[in-house]
Amino acid sequence: MRARVLAAATAVTLLAAGTPVPAAAAPATTPATAPAVTAVCPRLPAPKGSRPPRPTPPATTPEQAAVGGAALAGAGLVTPSGSPAPPAVTATTWLVADLDTGAVLGACGAHVPGTPASTQKLLLAATMLSRLDPAQVAVATRADLNIEPGSSAVGLLVGGRYSVQTLWLGLLLQSGNDAANMLARLGAGSAQAGVAEMNEQARRLGAGQTHAVTPSGLDGPGQFTSAYDLALIARACFADAAFRRYALTERTQIPAQPALKKGGFQIQNENQLIYRYPGALGGKTGFTELARHSYVGAAQRGGRRLVVTLLGAEARPVRGWQQGAQLLDWGFRLPRDASVGRLVEPGERAAEAAQPRPAAAAEPTRTVSPPWRGPAGTALHRIGDGDWRVIVPVAGLLALTVGGVAAVLTARRGREHRRRGHRRA
């Protein structure tokens, strides 16, 4: 009888407690993707020297680093598979691209920010060439000649009269900072307004890492560019016939100023590539103590036109234009379909930014199967939810169980009482 009582009590206890539910298994950890291996840029040892500390550039966003292709996002060397190794140079960053197709053939730190020096004059040209009549004659002001003492200049005179064509030649041949100030003023009303127009042009070209502070490239706080951006800007320049003509001009005459009793003089093109590299199309040199040597050069060979850009180079053991020439030679040796990325088209990035972003897709509704609890556990869970279809039968079952146990115990006590009565008699 005790066994029956224990069995009934056990059933009630199990019903009340329910079957323990196993804990949900922890989701498996997804292994991190192994980082892509980036080759180290081949570098020539550069002589040590005293130079100003490099300014801290703004952080490069993932969107900026991915412009032109994911392979260009790193700070190391990227070249087409199976291509010969590029030459070692002192430049901290560089890029070689096809001017016509826009294919990037190779790069070292394509999107690493650098200081442009006078290669920034190409952005001035890309902004103002189409706005100014080359035959227009303008008078130089004292503000135009407000340049850093000892920096490169054409030798313009306050009150001197110069044609816009002469100013462009002075800018590109002699890297005249005075000519840069004057051209920016003529194109936008003032030098600073010209800088604002240059920055707007950089945005239109897709050069999102380029920020101009001066029209000439003289150093200023927050002035940066990248090898990739310089290639975009150079491509826009070489698409202009007037620029190509100016860039290949070996020498020109700065006119006399009779009213100022000053004679004229000759200037020569400082870009040695046009004299020493077969097929050279021209380009731009640059140097400041902060930026070191920067360079942009282009050439054609076998029906191809390539451009090279480099930043942060030293003049020893190889000068900047020579480093550019070696990289051009390397690029011309690659197959015509070689590519590690591309130069975006003018207006492409602005158009992408203007497009409305698609709304994020709603997460699909997932039906989660309840964990298996066993009959007792399921009944208990439904009782907790207030399901009367389970509560009423279970309550009845409990009442019958309790009633049965009570009846058994009462009958047993009655039998024991009768036995004691017989023993007493």
C-alpha positions as CSV (number, residue, x, y, z in Angstrom):
1,M,0.0,0.0,0.0
2,R,2.8,2.3,0.8
3,A,4.2,1.6,-2.7
4,R,0.9,2.9,-4.2
5,V,1.0,6.0,-2.1
6,L,4.6,6.7,-3.1
7,A,3.8,6.1,-6.7
8,A,0.9,8.5,-6.6
9,A,2.9,11.2,-4.8
10,T,5.7,10.8,-7.3
11,A,3.3,11.3,-10.2
12,V,2.0,14.5,-8.6
13,T,5.5,15.8,-8.0
14,L,6.6,15.1,-11.5
15,L,3.6,16.9,-12.9
16,A,4.2,19.9,-10.7
17,A,7.9,20.1,-11.4
18,G,7.9,19.3,-15.1
19,T,10.8,17.8,-17.1
20,P,13.9,20.0,-17.1
21,V,14.5,21.7,-20.5
22,P,18.0,21.4,-21.8
23,A,19.7,24.8,-22.3
24,A,19.9,26.0,-25.8
25,A,23.3,25.3,-27.4
26,A,25.5,28.4,-27.8
27,P,25.9,29.4,-31.4
28,A,29.1,28.3,-33.0
29,T,31.7,31.1,-33.3
30,T,32.3,32.0,-36.9
31,P,36.1,32.0,-37.5
32,A,37.5,35.3,-38.5
33,T,38.5,35.7,-42.1
34,A,42.3,35.6,-42.5
35,P,43.6,39.0,-43.6
36,A,44.8,39.3,-47.1
37,V,48.5,39.2,-47.5
38,T,49.9,42.5,-48.9
39,A,53.3,42.6,-50.5
40,V,55.8,45.1,-49.1
41,C,56.6,48.1,-51.3
42,P,60.1,47.8,-52.8
43,R,62.0,50.8,-51.4
44,L,65.4,52.3,-52.2
45,P,67.3,53.4,-49.1
46,A,67.0,57.2,-48.8
47,P,69.6,59.4,-47.2
48,K,68.7,60.6,-43.7
49,G,68.2,64.3,-43.2
50,S,66.5,66.9,-41.1
51,R,63.0,67.6,-42.2
52,P,59.8,69.0,-40.6
53,P,57.5,66.4,-38.9
54,R,54.9,65.0,-41.2
55,P,51.4,66.4,-40.4
56,T,48.7,63.9,-39.3
57,P,46.3,63.3,-42.1
58,P,42.6,62.8,-41.7
59,A,41.5,59.2,-41.3
60,T,40.8,57.4,-44.5
61,T,37.3,56.0,-44.4
62,P,36.5,52.5,-45.8
63,E,34.5,54.1,-48.6
64,Q,37.5,56.2,-49.6
65,A,39.9,53.3,-49.4
66,A,37.7,51.2,-51.7
67,V,37.5,53.8,-54.5
68,G,38.7,52.2,-57.7
69,G,38.6,48.6,-56.3
70,A,39.1,46.7,-53.1
71,A,42.7,45.7,-54.1
72,L,43.7,49.4,-53.8
73,A,42.6,49.7,-50.2
74,G,45.8,48.6,-48.5
75,A,49.0,50.5,-47.8
76,G,51.3,47.9,-49.4
77,L,52.1,46.9,-53.0
78,V,49.5,45.7,-55.3
79,T,50.4,44.4,-58.8
80,P,48.7,42.1,-61.4
81,S,49.2,38.4,-60.8
82,G,52.3,37.1,-62.5
83,S,53.7,40.6,-63.3
84,P,57.4,41.4,-62.9
85,A,58.4,43.2,-59.7
86,P,58.2,47.0,-60.0
87,P,61.4,49.0,-59.4
88,A,62.4,50.0,-55.9
89,V,61.9,53.8,-55.4
90,T,62.2,56.2,-52.5
91,A,58.6,57.5,-52.9
92,T,56.4,56.6,-50.0
93,T,53.3,56.1,-52.3
94,W,52.9,55.7,-56.1
95,L,50.5,54.6,-58.8
96,V,50.6,53.7,-62.5
97,A,47.5,53.9,-64.6
98,D,46.3,53.9,-68.3
99,L,45.2,57.4,-69.3
100,D,42.7,56.1,-71.9
101,T,41.1,53.1,-70.3
102,G,41.5,54.2,-66.7
103,A,42.9,50.8,-65.6
104,V,45.3,51.0,-62.6
105,L,48.3,48.8,-63.4
106,G,49.9,48.8,-60.0
107,A,50.2,50.9,-56.9
108,C,51.9,51.2,-53.5
109,G,49.6,52.8,-50.9
110,A,47.2,54.2,-53.6
111,H,44.9,55.8,-51.0
112,V,47.5,56.7,-48.3
113,P,47.3,60.5,-47.8
114,G,50.4,62.6,-48.7
115,T,51.4,66.2,-49.1
116,P,51.2,67.4,-52.8
117,A,53.6,70.3,-53.1
118,S,53.5,71.8,-56.6
119,T,51.7,68.8,-58.2
120,Q,48.6,70.5,-56.7
121,K,49.0,73.0,-59.6
122,L,47.4,70.3,-61.8
123,L,44.2,70.6,-59.8
124,L,44.3,74.4,-60.5
125,A,44.7,73.6,-64.2
126,A,41.9,71.0,-64.1
127,T,39.7,73.7,-62.5
128,M,40.5,76.8,-64.4
129,L,41.7,75.9,-67.9
130,S,38.3,75.8,-69.4
131,R,37.2,79.0,-67.7
132,L,39.9,81.3,-68.9
133,D,40.5,82.7,-72.4
134,P,44.2,82.1,-73.1
135,A,44.3,85.4,-75.0
136,Q,43.0,87.5,-72.1
137,V,45.5,90.0,-70.7
138,A,45.4,90.8,-67.0
139,V,47.4,93.0,-64.6
140,A,49.3,91.4,-61.7
141,T,48.5,92.7,-58.2
142,R,50.5,92.8,-55.0
143,A,48.3,90.0,-53.6
144,D,49.3,87.8,-56.5
145,L,52.9,88.1,-55.5
146,N,52.2,87.2,-51.8
147,I,54.1,83.9,-51.8
148,E,56.6,82.3,-49.5
149,P,60.0,83.9,-49.7
150,G,62.4,81.7,-51.7
151,S,59.6,79.6,-53.2
152,S,59.4,79.0,-57.0
153,A,58.1,82.0,-59.0
154,V,58.0,83.2,-62.6
155,G,59.0,86.7,-61.7
156,L,55.8,88.6,-62.3
157,L,55.8,92.3,-61.5
158,V,53.1,94.3,-59.7
159,G,51.4,96.2,-62.4
160,G,52.7,94.0,-65.2
161,R,50.4,92.9,-68.0
162,Y,50.4,89.2,-68.9
163,S,48.3,87.0,-71.1
164,V,46.5,83.9,-69.5
165,Q,48.6,81.7,-71.8
166,T,51.8,83.2,-70.5
167,L,50.6,82.5,-66.9
168,W,49.8,78.9,-67.7
169,L,53.3,78.4,-69.2
170,G,54.8,80.1,-66.2
171,L,52.8,77.8,-63.9
172,L,53.7,74.5,-65.7
173,L,57.2,75.2,-66.9
174,Q,58.6,77.2,-64.0
175,S,56.1,76.1,-61.2
176,G,55.4,79.8,-60.6
177,N,53.5,80.3,-57.3
178,D,52.8,83.9,-58.3
179,A,51.2,82.6,-61.5
180,A,49.1,80.2,-59.5
181,N,47.7,83.0,-57.3
182,M,46.9,85.1,-60.3
183,L,45.2,82.3,-62.3
184,A,43.1,81.4,-59.2
185,R,42.1,85.0,-58.8
186,L,41.2,85.4,-62.5
187,G,39.1,82.2,-62.5
188,A,37.2,82.8,-59.3
189,G,37.6,86.4,-58.1
190,S,40.2,85.8,-55.5
191,A,42.9,83.2,-54.7
192,Q,40.9,81.8,-51.8
193,A,37.8,81.6,-53.9
194,G,39.9,79.8,-56.5
195,V,40.9,77.3,-53.8
196,A,37.3,76.6,-53.0
197,E,36.6,76.0,-56.7
198,M,39.6,73.6,-56.8
199,N,38.2,71.6,-53.9
200,E,34.8,71.4,-55.6
201,Q,36.5,70.2,-58.8
202,A,38.3,67.5,-56.7
203,R,34.9,66.3,-55.5
204,R,33.6,66.2,-59.0
205,L,36.6,64.2,-60.2
206,G,36.1,61.7,-57.4
207,A,39.3,62.8,-55.6
208,G,37.8,62.6,-52.2
209,Q,41.1,62.6,-50.3
210,T,42.3,65.8,-51.9
211,H,42.0,69.0,-50.0
212,A,43.6,72.2,-51.2
213,V,44.6,75.1,-49.0
214,T,46.7,77.1,-51.4
215,P,46.4,77.3,-55.2
216,S,50.1,76.7,-55.7
217,G,50.7,73.7,-53.4
218,L,52.7,75.6,-50.9
219,D,52.2,73.8,-47.6
220,G,49.2,74.7,-45.5
221,P,47.3,73.0,-42.5
222,G,45.1,70.2,-43.7
223,Q,46.4,70.1,-47.3
224,F,46.6,66.5,-48.5
225,T,46.1,64.3,-51.6
226,S,46.9,60.7,-52.6
227,A,48.6,59.0,-55.4
228,Y,45.2,57.8,-56.6
229,D,43.7,61.2,-56.5
230,L,46.6,62.7,-58.4
231,A,46.0,60.2,-61.1
232,L,42.4,61.2,-61.4
233,I,43.4,64.9,-61.6
234,A,46.2,64.2,-64.1
235,R,43.8,62.3,-66.3
236,A,41.5,65.3,-66.4
237,C,44.4,67.6,-67.3
238,F,45.7,65.4,-70.1
239,A,42.2,65.2,-71.6
240,D,42.6,69.0,-72.4
241,A,44.5,69.8,-75.6
242,A,45.7,73.1,-74.2
243,F,47.3,71.4,-71.2
244,R,49.0,68.9,-73.4
245,R,50.5,71.7,-75.5
246,Y,51.7,73.7,-72.4
247,A,53.1,70.6,-70.7
248,L,55.3,69.7,-73.7
249,T,56.6,73.3,-74.2
250,E,60.3,73.4,-73.6
251,R,60.8,77.1,-73.2
252,T,58.9,80.4,-73.5
253,Q,59.5,84.1,-73.3
254,I,58.0,86.2,-70.4
255,P,57.2,89.5,-72.1
256,A,58.9,92.8,-71.3
257,Q,57.0,95.4,-69.3
258,P,57.8,98.8,-70.9
259,A,55.6,100.7,-68.5
260,L,57.7,99.3,-65.7
261,K,60.9,99.7,-67.6
262,K,61.6,95.9,-67.3
263,G,62.8,93.7,-70.0
264,G,61.6,90.2,-70.9
265,F,63.3,86.9,-70.1
266,Q,63.1,83.3,-71.0
267,I,62.0,80.3,-68.8
268,Q,62.6,76.6,-69.4
269,N,60.5,73.6,-68.6
270,E,61.8,72.0,-65.3
271,N,60.3,68.5,-66.1
272,Q,63.3,66.5,-67.4
273,L,61.0,63.8,-68.6
274,I,60.1,65.7,-71.7
275,Y,63.8,65.9,-72.7
276,R,65.0,62.5,-71.7
277,Y,62.1,60.0,-72.0
278,P,61.0,58.9,-75.5
279,G,57.2,59.5,-75.9
280,A,57.0,61.8,-72.9
281,L,53.7,63.8,-72.7
282,G,54.7,66.0,-69.8
283,G,53.7,66.3,-66.2
284,K,54.5,68.3,-63.1
285,T,57.3,68.3,-60.5
286,G,56.9,69.4,-56.9
287,F,59.0,69.9,-53.7
288,T,58.7,71.4,-50.3
289,E,60.7,70.6,-47.1
290,L,57.5,69.1,-45.7
291,A,56.2,67.2,-48.7
292,R,59.6,66.2,-50.1
293,H,59.6,65.4,-53.8
294,S,56.3,64.7,-55.6
295,Y,55.9,63.9,-59.3
296,V,53.4,63.3,-62.0
297,G,54.5,62.2,-65.5
298,A,52.9,60.7,-68.6
299,A,54.1,59.1,-71.8
300,Q,52.9,57.1,-74.8
301,R,54.4,54.0,-76.3
302,G,52.9,51.4,-78.7
303,G,49.5,53.1,-78.8
304,R,49.2,53.3,-75.0
305,R,49.3,56.4,-72.8
306,L,50.3,55.8,-69.1
307,V,50.6,58.2,-66.2
308,V,52.6,57.8,-63.0
309,T,52.1,59.7,-59.7
310,L,54.4,59.6,-56.7
311,L,54.6,61.3,-53.3
312,G,57.1,61.7,-50.6
313,A,60.2,60.8,-52.6
314,E,63.8,61.8,-52.0
315,A,66.1,63.0,-54.8
316,R,68.9,60.6,-53.9
317,P,69.9,58.1,-55.1
318,V,67.4,58.6,-57.9
319,R,65.6,61.9,-58.7
320,G,61.8,62.0,-58.7
321,W,61.3,62.2,-62.4
322,Q,63.7,59.3,-62.9
323,Q,61.7,57.2,-60.4
324,G,58.6,58.1,-62.5
325,A,60.4,57.0,-65.7
326,Q,61.3,53.7,-64.2
327,L,57.7,53.0,-63.1
328,L,56.5,54.0,-66.5
329,D,58.9,51.5,-68.1
330,W,57.5,48.8,-65.8
331,G,53.9,49.7,-66.7
332,F,54.6,49.5,-70.4
333,R,56.0,46.0,-70.0
334,L,52.7,44.8,-68.6
335,P,50.0,43.3,-70.9
336,R,47.3,45.6,-72.1
337,D,44.6,44.0,-70.1
338,A,46.6,44.0,-66.8
339,S,44.7,45.7,-64.0
340,V,44.4,45.9,-60.2
341,G,41.7,48.5,-60.2
342,R,40.4,51.5,-62.1
343,L,40.2,55.3,-62.1
344,V,36.6,56.4,-61.5
345,E,35.1,58.7,-64.1
346,P,34.4,62.4,-63.4
347,G,31.0,62.8,-61.7
348,E,30.7,59.0,-61.0
349,R,31.1,59.2,-57.2
350,A,28.9,62.3,-57.0
351,A,26.1,60.5,-58.9
352,E,26.4,57.4,-56.6
353,A,26.2,59.6,-53.5
354,A,23.0,61.3,-54.9
355,Q,21.2,58.0,-55.5
356,P,18.8,57.1,-52.8
357,R,20.0,54.2,-50.7
358,P,17.7,51.1,-50.8
359,A,15.9,50.4,-47.6
360,A,17.4,47.6,-45.6
361,A,15.5,44.4,-46.3
362,A,13.3,43.3,-43.4
363,E,14.4,40.2,-41.6
364,P,12.3,37.2,-42.6
365,T,10.0,35.9,-39.9
366,R,11.4,32.8,-38.5
367,T,9.3,30.1,-36.8
368,V,11.1,28.7,-33.9
369,S,10.1,25.2,-32.8
370,P,9.5,25.0,-29.0
371,P,12.0,22.8,-27.2
372,W,10.8,19.4,-26.3
373,R,9.7,19.2,-22.6
374,G,8.1,15.8,-22.4
375,P,4.3,15.3,-21.6
376,A,4.6,16.5,-18.0
377,G,6.7,19.6,-18.8
378,T,4.4,20.5,-21.7
379,A,1.3,20.3,-19.5
380,L,2.9,22.5,-16.9
381,H,4.0,25.1,-19.5
382,R,0.4,25.2,-20.8
383,I,-1.0,25.6,-17.3
384,G,1.3,28.5,-16.7
385,D,-0.1,30.1,-19.9
386,G,-3.7,29.8,-18.5
387,D,-4.8,27.1,-20.9
388,W,-8.1,25.9,-19.2
389,R,-8.3,22.9,-21.6
390,V,-5.4,21.5,-19.6
391,I,-6.1,23.1,-16.2
392,V,-9.5,21.4,-15.8
393,P,-8.5,17.8,-16.7
394,V,-5.3,18.1,-14.6
395,A,-7.3,19.5,-11.7
396,G,-9.7,16.6,-11.9
397,L,-6.8,14.2,-12.1
398,L,-5.3,15.7,-9.0
399,A,-8.6,15.6,-7.2
400,L,-9.1,11.9,-8.1
401,T,-5.5,11.1,-7.1
402,V,-5.8,12.9,-3.7
403,G,-9.2,11.3,-3.1
404,G,-7.9,7.9,-4.0
405,V,-5.0,8.3,-1.6
406,A,-7.3,9.5,1.2
407,A,-9.7,6.5,0.6
408,V,-6.8,4.1,0.8
409,L,-5.5,5.6,4.0
410,T,-9.0,5.6,5.6
411,A,-9.6,1.9,4.7
412,R,-6.3,0.9,6.1
413,R,-6.9,2.7,9.4
414,G,-10.3,1.0,9.6
415,R,-8.7,-2.5,9.2
416,E,-6.0,-1.8,11.7
417,H,-8.7,-0.6,14.2
418,R,-10.7,-3.9,13.8
419,R,-7.5,-6.0,14.3
420,R,-6.7,-4.2,17.5
421,G,-10.3,-4.7,18.7
422,H,-10.1,-8.5,18.1
423,R,-6.7,-8.7,19.9
424,R,-8.2,-6.8,23.0
425,A,-11.2,-9.3,23.1
